[in-house]
Amino acid sequence: QVQLVESGGGLVQAGGSLRLSCAASERTFSTYAMGWFRQAPGTEREFVAAISRGGTYTNYADSVKGRFTISRDNAKNTVYLQMNSLKPEDTAVYSCAGRYGLMVEADKAYAYWGQGTQVTVSS
């Protein structure tokens, strides 16, 4: 069973940048589509971005399109989320997730999850 560990969260001012990383334990990492999700207090978990197994295809939530970039390095078993022009409404716990097959937006389609990392954007 794959294990996912996120890092890179923290406190940043509005307009700043952070890069999240998600390291996977499996050598078969390249067979997983990967996604990033976030959950703010009192809200449902929401889709942020997803990337295909080879990294060719990506998909983003409208709220982050143009500001966030998802990428992966299969040689390092790691997926990244570069977050620029951060806004206070981006404050949430960010989690990475993996699934066999195609990238999708539905969180319930992902079998493997990291523990999450807190991102706080101050105004």
N, C-alpha and C positions, 0 to 999 in steps of 0.2 A: 504494500500500500504506500502510495507516494505521500511524503510529508512536505509541507510548504511552510517556509519561514519568511515573513516580511521584515523589512527594515527600512529606515530612512525617514520615518515620520518625525514630526516635531512641531515647534511653534515658529511661525513666520508672519511677517507683516503683509498686509494686503499689497498685491502687486509683485510679491516675491515668488521664488521658485523653490521646489523640492523635487528630489528624485527618489521614488520608492523602488525597492528591489524585492524580489520574491525568489528565493532559492529553493529548488526542488531536490529531493533526495534520490529520485529515480534516474537511472541512466537512460530510461525510455522516455525522458522528458519530451523529446521531439515528437512523440506520438500523441501528446496532449494539446488540445486547444486550451488557451489560457484566458482568463478574464480578471478584471479588477471591478470590485463592487465597493460601495460605501454605505455607511449607516450613521446618521446623526441621531442624537437622543430624541426619543419620541416619534421617530419616523420609521418607515419601512426601509429595508435594504434596497438600494437601487443600483442598477447597472451603470458602470462608468465607461469601460472600454474592453475590447476583446481582440485577440490576435489568433490567427490560424497556426496550425502546427509548424509550418515552415517559415512563418513570419511574413508571407506575401500579402495576406489580407488582414485588414483591421476594420474595426467598427467602433463608433463612439456615441455616447449620449449627446444629445443636442446641447446640453448645458455645458459640456466641456470641449466641444468640437472647436478646433483652432487654438486651444490653450494647452491641452494635454496630448501627450504622444506615448503610445504603448509600443514596446519593442521587446525583442527576445534575443538571447544568445544561447543557442542550443548546445554549443560546446561547453558552456559554463552552467547549463541547467538553470538559467535565470531569466526571469521576465521583469521588465522595468516599466515604470510609469513616470514619465517626465511631466511635471506639472508647472506651468508658467502662468503668469498673470493671475495669481491666486486671489480669490475673493473670500470674504468672511463666510459666505454660504457654502464654500467648499469644506468647511470644518466638519469632520466626521472620522469615524474609524474606517480605515481602508483595508480591505481584505483581498487577497488574490485567491483564485480558484482554478481548478483544472478538470478537464473532462476528455475522455476519448472521443474522437470524431470531430465534427465541425464546430466552429465557434458559434455561440448563440448568446442571446441577451438574457435569457431566463435563468435566474440564479438556481432554481430547482433542478436544472439540467446538469449542474456541476457536482461531481462526486467528492472532490477533494478541496479542502479549505485550509488556509492558514489561520493563525490566531488573530491577525489584524494588527494594524499600527495606527496610532492616533495622529491625525493632522489637525492642527489648530491654526486658523488664520485670523489675526487680529486686525481690527480696523484702524 
